[in-house]
């Protein structure tokens, strides 16, 4: 891989904007989300359906796990990502690897999640695949986030 000089920009970064094309797209999606009052569940399922594999399969499984573990959470999109909220506030979200050209998908928690553990705790988890143990941990984290 060739080294970049300070003046070179990533190919997906638009000159002079400071944001990548993916970041700009996410911001536009957020603006549309704030304007619309669509069906959150349907929008989340549509987003998941458009994801490439293997993230689509993980997102489908996460959606089922989260909806079963805490049915009171509202499914909605957040910056174009599947997210789960309580009283309109996003608690957790799934970011597929393709969203920002990352090497792994992410399950993240917002500051509304009650995962506090001392002075430092994780709020995002890299996902390459889901095992039964991972699924159990995710369910426990989502429940703890709402405590």
C-alpha positions in Angstrom: 0.0 0.0 0.0 1.5 3.4 -1.0 2.0 5.9 1.7 -0.1 9.1 1.5 1.4 12.5 1.8 -0.3 15.1 4.0 -1.8 16.8 0.9 -3.4 13.7 -0.5 -7.1 13.0 0.2 -8.9 9.7 0.3 -10.6 8.9 -3.0 -14.0 9.1 -1.3 -13.4 12.6 0.1 -14.8 15.5 -1.8 -12.3 18.4 -2.2 -12.9 21.2 0.2 -15.7 19.7 2.2 -13.9 18.0 5.1 -16.4 15.1 4.9 -16.3 11.9 2.9 -19.1 11.1 0.5 -20.4 8.5 2.9 -20.5 11.1 5.8 -22.3 13.6 3.6 -24.8 10.9 2.6 -25.4 10.0 6.3 -26.0 13.6 7.1 -28.5 13.9 4.3 -30.3 10.7 5.5 -30.5 12.3 9.0 -32.1 15.4 7.7 -34.7 13.3 5.8 -35.3 11.3 9.0 -35.9 14.5 11.0 -38.4 15.7 8.4 -40.3 12.5 7.9 -42.6 10.6 10.2 -42.5 7.3 8.4 -42.9 3.8 9.7 -39.6 3.2 11.7 -39.9 -0.6 11.6 -40.4 -0.7 7.9 -37.6 1.7 7.3 -35.2 -0.3 9.4 -36.2 -3.6 7.6 -35.7 -1.8 4.2 -32.2 -0.6 5.3 -31.2 -4.1 6.4 -32.5 -5.6 3.2 -30.2 -3.4 1.2 -27.1 -4.3 3.2 -24.5 -6.5 1.6 -23.7 -9.9 3.1 -22.5 -10.9 5.7 -23.7 -7.7 7.5 -27.3 -8.1 6.3 -27.5 -11.5 8.1 -26.0 -10.0 11.2 -28.4 -7.0 11.1 -31.4 -9.3 10.7 -30.3 -11.4 13.7 -29.6 -8.3 15.8 -32.9 -6.8 14.9 -34.7 -10.0 16.0 -32.7 -10.2 19.2 -33.2 -6.6 20.2 -37.0 -6.6 19.4 -37.5 -9.9 21.4 -35.3 -8.8 24.3 -37.0 -5.4 24.7 -40.2 -5.1 22.7 -40.8 -1.6 24.0 -37.8 -0.2 22.0 -38.8 1.7 18.9 -37.1 0.7 15.7 -36.0 3.7 13.6 -33.2 4.8 11.3 -30.5 7.1 12.6 -28.1 8.6 10.1 -29.4 5.9 7.8 -28.5 3.0 10.2 -30.9 0.7 12.0 -31.4 2.0 15.5 -33.5 1.3 18.6 -34.9 4.1 20.7 -36.7 4.7 23.9 -38.9 7.8 24.2 -37.5 9.0 20.8 -33.9 8.8 22.1 -31.5 6.3 20.3 -30.1 3.8 22.7 -28.2 1.5 20.3 -27.6 1.2 16.6 -26.0 -1.1 14.0 -23.5 0.2 11.5 -22.7 -2.1 8.6 -19.1 -2.2 7.5 -20.0 -0.8 4.1 -21.6 2.4 5.6 -18.2 4.1 6.1 -16.0 1.6 4.3 -14.8 0.0 7.6 -13.4 -3.5 7.9 -16.1 -4.6 10.3 -19.7 -3.9 11.4 -20.4 -2.1 14.7 -23.0 -2.4 17.4 -22.9 1.0 19.1 -24.6 2.5 22.1 -25.4 6.2 22.6 -24.9 8.2 25.7 -28.5 7.4 26.6 -27.5 3.8 27.3 -26.8 3.1 30.9 -23.6 1.0 30.4 -21.6 3.0 33.0 -18.9 1.0 34.7 -16.5 3.1 36.7 -14.7 5.9 34.8 -14.4 4.1 31.5 -16.5 1.6 29.6 -17.0 0.4 26.0 -19.9 1.9 23.9 -19.2 0.3 20.6 -18.4 -3.3 19.6 -16.8 -4.6 16.4 -18.8 -7.5 14.8 -17.4 -9.9 12.3 -20.0 -12.7 13.1 -22.5 -13.6 15.8 -22.1 -16.7 18.0 -24.6 -17.8 20.6 -22.4 -16.4 23.3 -22.2 -13.0 21.4 -26.0 -13.0 21.1 -26.4 -13.6 24.8 -24.0 -10.8 25.6 -25.8 -8.4 23.2 -29.1 -9.1 24.9 -27.6 -8.5 28.3 -26.0 -5.2 27.1 -29.3 -3.9 25.6 -31.2 -4.8 28.8 -28.5 -3.1 30.9 -28.5 -0.1 28.7 -32.2 0.5 29.7 -31.8 -0.1 33.4 
